[in-house]
Amino acid sequence: MSNLTDLTVAEIRDGFRSGDFSAREVAEAFNANVAAAKALNAFIVETPEKALEAADAADKAKAAGEALKPLSGVPIGMKDLFCTEGVQTTAASHMLEGFKPTYESTVSKKLWDAGAGMLGKLNLDQFAMGSSNETSYFGNVISPWRRSGGDNAALAPGGSSGGSSSAVAARLCPAATGTDTGGSIRQPAAFTGISGIKPTYGRCSRWGIVAFASSLDQAGPMARTVRDNAILLETMAGFDPKDSTSLDLAVPQWEANLSSDLKGKKVGIPKEYRPDGLNEEIAALWDRGIEWLKDAGAEIVEVSLPHSKYALPTYYIIAPAEASSNLARYDGVRYGQRDLPDGAGLQDMYAATRAAGFGPEVKRRIMIGTYVLSAGFYDAYYTQAQKVRALIARDFEQAFEKCDLLLTPTAPSASFALGEKQADPLAMYLNDVFTVPASLAGLPAMAVPGGLDAQGLPLGLQIIGKALDEQTVLNAGLAIEERAGFTARPEKWW
Amino acid sequence: MSIDLQTVKKIASLSRISVTDAEAEAMVPELNNILGWVEQLGEVDVAGAEPMTAVIPNKLRLRDDAVTDGDVRDRVLANAPQAEHGFFAVPKVIE
């Protein structure tokens, strides 16, 4: 029997059903990998007992001849941004240290109801704000990848879903949940050589996910194959009356309809995504991606997204504005930390609690958001940004009159060393240059690994689809996956 | 448009985040850097563009005006830093 922790979600699901192994054997194998990987710091809380509990339930159901659930026998990692009943949920912040929700997020509940088991809560950038997983109160997550040639520098797993990407790449879990506000599923997937999809805004309920920027936040899966992403997303998506922006639509059968035949599809290549100075290896991978999609039967057309260069500054007004409002709830009264200096009144308590509970990047974004929403500046910053956002969405609409999907790089570089970009917040923000536009327009977008760069580090390609057309995104991802033949994996050092 | 130390302290106060003088000093160039960069949006011609309100057209739903929740006081209070007599407790508000 092959190593159980090398199996994909589909292989675990099917192998368990056909009796090749028990669910308990799978859970135990992953629990052991999690326990042995402390050096990666991918988990904030480990829950081996939860994984075993779900596995035993699956084994028992199978022995009794009961109908199995879609994810029976499959253990997964849960980003610590999803509220899990009775299990600490921190958003990687000191503010929520010790917070044990009395309810379960909709997305995590759907996964458990489908038979999945929880291996633990995955580390992330604090309140999902960051692109390198260096803003967590619980320490940096380390990528399992290292540069070739004996350079042992600790590398960034990407962010904010860095615990998820690191854990999946290191075979600590076959799949994990992520959330994506401006690229937080796609960029970490690209950095670690795995796949991840952010569905159309509204596909996955936001209920019970610690809020960052509500008009952008979307949950999605991260896994090693496109098929696994389709499987997970089918369970995670679906209408939820508890989220006012949840889309009341049936969930398509993405897995059953997977097809890498792209005949009749047109793939748009946005010319603005190829700026002067684009990393040559990334440009070369992009060209290979174009050839792969042609080989799959697609026709390539050039398209223009003229407002692309304004996407990042637009995002860095809208996301902090929404964050400043969402994070106002952390007041030291209802949940989370409280810092009450001697003799302090209520206002002092708020200010002291928030000074002690938030990390520097979170404070920076709250303050930017407060400023752009403040009297006298609201129209110049926030209203202007929402108008530019409408133009960015219109760019995509016009491009999609000429094509069915877009192909771009996922990130402007491969993973970088921890600490390398910490000093300059702006340099860090630029990591999301290719992922933010689709977020602003609410479109489905996926990262798939394309190859390794000269340093031996993974590079990803991004597919952006029309609203609600996850199927075409997944199908193009599959076409790339089949042709890229990406089998590289990090050599175990942890 | 650049912001000064006093503005940083005002934003911090509006944000209900206490900052030391040294922290506020350090934030002046940081925030100016970011705000200077986002100001390039001013050059975009937005004539005729309505501010985005929803990325995916979606009608705001109404639900029946019925009680669907409640009777969970202890669960609501379970994570409170200080809960007394079935209430959230806070320091003195009125002098």
Chai-1 contact restraints between the chains, C-beta under 6 A:
chainA,res_idxA,chainB,res_idxB,connection_type,confidence,min_distance_angstrom,max_distance_angstrom,comment,restraint_id
A,F99,B,N79,contact,1.0,0.0,6.0,A-B,restraint_1
A,T102,B,R75,contact,1.0,0.0,6.0,A-B,restraint_2
A,T102,B,A78,contact,1.0,0.0,6.0,A-B,restraint_3
A,Y201,B,V55,contact,1.0,0.0,6.0,A-B,restraint_4
A,Y201,B,I56,contact,1.0,0.0,6.0,A-B,restraint_5
A,G202,B,I56,contact,1.0,0.0,6.0,A-B,restraint_6
A,Y310,B,L41,contact,1.0,0.0,6.0,A-B,restraint_7
A,Y310,B,V44,contact,1.0,0.0,6.0,A-B,restraint_8
A,P313,B,V38,contact,1.0,0.0,6.0,A-B,restraint_9
A,P313,B,Q40,contact,1.0,0.0,6.0,A-B,restraint_10
A,P313,B,L41,contact,1.0,0.0,6.0,A-B,restraint_11
A,Y316,B,V38,contact,1.0,0.0,6.0,A-B,restraint_12
A,I317,B,V38,contact,1.0,0.0,6.0,A-B,restraint_13
A,V333,B,F88,contact,1.0,0.0,6.0,A-B,restraint_14
A,V333,B,V90,contact,1.0,0.0,6.0,A-B,restraint_15
A,R334,B,A80,contact,1.0,0.0,6.0,A-B,restraint_16
A,Y335,B,N79,contact,1.0,0.0,6.0,A-B,restraint_17
A,R338,B,P81,contact,1.0,0.0,6.0,A-B,restraint_18
A,G345,B,P91,contact,1.0,0.0,6.0,A-B,restraint_19
A,L346,B,V90,contact,1.0,0.0,6.0,A-B,restraint_20
A,L346,B,P91,contact,1.0,0.0,6.0,A-B,restraint_21
A,L346,B,V93,contact,1.0,0.0,6.0,A-B,restraint_22
A,M349,B,P91,contact,1.0,0.0,6.0,A-B,restraint_23
A,Y350,B,R16,contact,1.0,0.0,6.0,A-B,restraint_24
A,A351,B,R16,contact,1.0,0.0,6.0,A-B,restraint_25
A,A351,B,S18,contact,1.0,0.0,6.0,A-B,restraint_26
A,A352,B,S18,contact,1.0,0.0,6.0,A-B,restraint_27
A,R354,B,R16,contact,1.0,0.0,6.0,A-B,restraint_28
A,R354,B,I17,contact,1.0,0.0,6.0,A-B,restraint_29
A,A355,B,I17,contact,1.0,0.0,6.0,A-B,restraint_30
A,A355,B,S18,contact,1.0,0.0,6.0,A-B,restraint_31
A,K363,B,I17,contact,1.0,0.0,6.0,A-B,restraint_32
A,I366,B,S15,contact,1.0,0.0,6.0,A-B,restraint_33
A,M367,B,I11,contact,1.0,0.0,6.0,A-B,restraint_34
A,M367,B,S15,contact,1.0,0.0,6.0,A-B,restraint_35
A,I368,B,I34,contact,1.0,0.0,6.0,A-B,restraint_36
A,T370,B,I11,contact,1.0,0.0,6.0,A-B,restraint_37
A,T370,B,L14,contact,1.0,0.0,6.0,A-B,restraint_38
A,T370,B,S15,contact,1.0,0.0,6.0,A-B,restraint_39
A,Y371,B,I11,contact,1.0,0.0,6.0,A-B,restraint_40
A,T383,B,P51,contact,1.0,0.0,6.0,A-B,restraint_41
A,Q384,B,L41,contact,1.0,0.0,6.0,A-B,restraint_42
A,Q386,B,P51,contact,1.0,0.0,6.0,A-B,restraint_43
A,Q386,B,M52,contact,1.0,0.0,6.0,A-B,restraint_44
A,K387,B,V46,contact,1.0,0.0,6.0,A-B,restraint_45
A,K387,B,A49,contact,1.0,0.0,6.0,A-B,restraint_46
A,K387,B,P51,contact,1.0,0.0,6.0,A-B,restraint_47
A,V388,B,L41,contact,1.0,0.0,6.0,A-B,restraint_48
A,V388,B,V44,contact,1.0,0.0,6.0,A-B,restraint_49
A,R389,B,M52,contact,1.0,0.0,6.0,A-B,restraint_50
A,A390,B,A49,contact,1.0,0.0,6.0,A-B,restraint_51
A,A390,B,M52,contact,1.0,0.0,6.0,A-B,restraint_52
A,L391,B,A49,contact,1.0,0.0,6.0,A-B,restraint_53
A,G442,B,V55,contact,1.0,0.0,6.0,A-B,restraint_54
A,G442,B,I56,contact,1.0,0.0,6.0,A-B,restraint_55
A,A467,B,I56,contact,1.0,0.0,6.0,A-B,restraint_56
